[in-house]
Amino acid sequence: MVARSGIDILIGVGPRSQFAIEAAKAAGMTGERRIFWFADSEEAGSRAMDILPTGCLTLVKGSQGVRMEKVVEKIMDNPEDKEKLLVRQEKEWQNR
């Protein structure tokens, strides 16, 4: 389904995303600059700006345990607004 959706770039985060990555490859989504996988959201967040073209529309989706808000913080236009716009910004979550 991912390969047929017309998306340009797929970034997988965490072990469960391997299934989506493999399915996209099997369905014909290929190219080394189109599919990326990272072990965790910290790594994905630090690399996202190098991968995503400026001004692109980006859907970020993941389970609570993967903490995709860390990726969103890195690609936000105004990361200083993260406490107003992102989930799990309380101190107890930041220390996890």
Backbone torsions as a table, in degrees:
resi	resn	phi	psi	omega
1	MET	NA	-39.5	-179.9
2	VAL	-61.1	-46.6	-178.1
3	ALA	-62.3	-34.3	-178.9
4	ARG	-83.2	-9.7	-174.8
5	SER	-73.7	-17.1	-179.8
6	GLY	89.2	7.4	178.2
7	ILE	-68.5	153.9	-179.0
8	ASP	-92.4	-34.8	-175.5
9	ILE	-136.4	136.3	175.4
10	LEU	-119.2	123.6	175.8
11	ILE	-117.4	115.9	177.6
12	GLY	-98.6	142.5	-179.9
13	VAL	-131.9	126.1	177.3
14	GLY	89.2	163.9	-174.3
15	PRO	-62.3	-34.7	-178.4
16	ARG	-69.1	-24.7	-179.8
17	SER	-72.5	-13.0	177.6
18	GLN	-56.9	-34.6	179.7
19	PHE	-63.2	-43.7	178.9
20	ALA	-66.5	-39.1	178.5
21	ILE	-61.3	-49.2	-179.0
22	GLU	-64.8	-40.0	178.8
23	ALA	-64.8	-40.2	178.7
24	ALA	-63.7	-42.6	178.0
25	LYS	-63.7	-44.3	-179.1
26	ALA	-63.9	-30.1	-179.2
27	ALA	-87.3	1.5	173.7
28	GLY	108.4	0.6	176.1
29	MET	-79.1	110.7	-174.8
30	THR	-132.2	173.5	178.0
31	GLY	111.0	130.6	-174.9
32	GLU	-66.8	-20.8	177.9
33	ARG	-96.1	12.0	-178.4
34	ARG	-111.6	-28.9	-175.2
35	ILE	-124.8	127.0	-179.5
36	PHE	-132.8	148.6	176.3
37	TRP	-135.2	137.7	177.8
38	PHE	-132.6	146.5	-176.7
39	ALA	-67.5	-33.4	-177.5
40	ASP	-150.1	171.3	-175.9
41	SER	-69.3	-28.1	177.2
42	GLU	-61.9	-48.6	180.0
43	GLU	-65.0	-44.4	179.6
44	ALA	-62.2	-43.1	179.4
45	GLY	-61.9	-40.0	-178.4
46	SER	-70.8	-22.1	-179.2
47	ARG	-102.5	-14.6	-172.7
48	ALA	-57.4	-42.0	-178.0
49	MET	-65.4	-26.3	177.0
50	ASP	-77.7	-23.5	-175.1
51	ILE	-92.8	-44.8	-172.8
52	LEU	-82.7	131.7	177.0
53	PRO	-66.9	148.4	178.2
54	THR	-57.9	132.6	176.0
55	GLY	78.9	7.7	-177.7
56	CYS	-76.5	151.3	174.2
57	LEU	-80.1	127.3	-172.9
58	THR	-128.4	126.5	172.4
59	LEU	-99.3	123.8	176.9
60	VAL	-113.1	120.3	-176.6
61	LYS	-138.2	134.8	177.6
62	GLY	-174.6	167.7	179.4
63	SER	-76.3	161.6	179.8
64	GLN	-55.2	-38.5	-177.0
65	GLY	-66.4	-23.1	-179.1
66	VAL	-82.3	-22.2	175.7
67	ARG	63.5	51.9	-177.6
68	MET	-65.3	-14.8	175.9
69	GLU	-61.0	-23.5	176.6
70	LYS	-68.5	-34.3	176.0
71	VAL	-69.9	-46.3	-178.8
72	VAL	-59.0	-41.7	179.1
73	GLU	-55.8	-38.7	-177.5
74	LYS	-72.8	-25.0	-177.2
75	ILE	-105.9	-0.5	179.5
76	MET	-65.5	145.5	173.0
77	ASP	-64.4	-37.5	-177.1
78	ASN	-127.8	77.4	-177.5
79	PRO	-62.0	-18.6	177.0
80	GLU	-66.4	-15.7	177.7
81	ASP	-92.0	9.5	-173.9
82	LYS	-57.4	-36.7	-178.2
83	GLU	-66.3	-28.5	178.4
84	LYS	-84.3	-28.7	-169.3
85	LEU	-108.7	-22.9	-175.1
86	LEU	-108.2	153.4	175.6
87	VAL	-79.6	164.3	173.7
88	ARG	53.1	50.6	177.5
89	GLN	-103.3	2.0	177.7
90	GLU	-68.8	156.2	-176.7
91	LYS	-55.5	-40.3	-178.6
92	GLU	-60.9	-35.0	177.7
93	TRP	-76.6	-36.8	-178.7
94	GLN	-64.7	-26.2	-179.8
95	ASN	-85.7	0.6	-179.7
96	ARG	-91.5	NA	NA
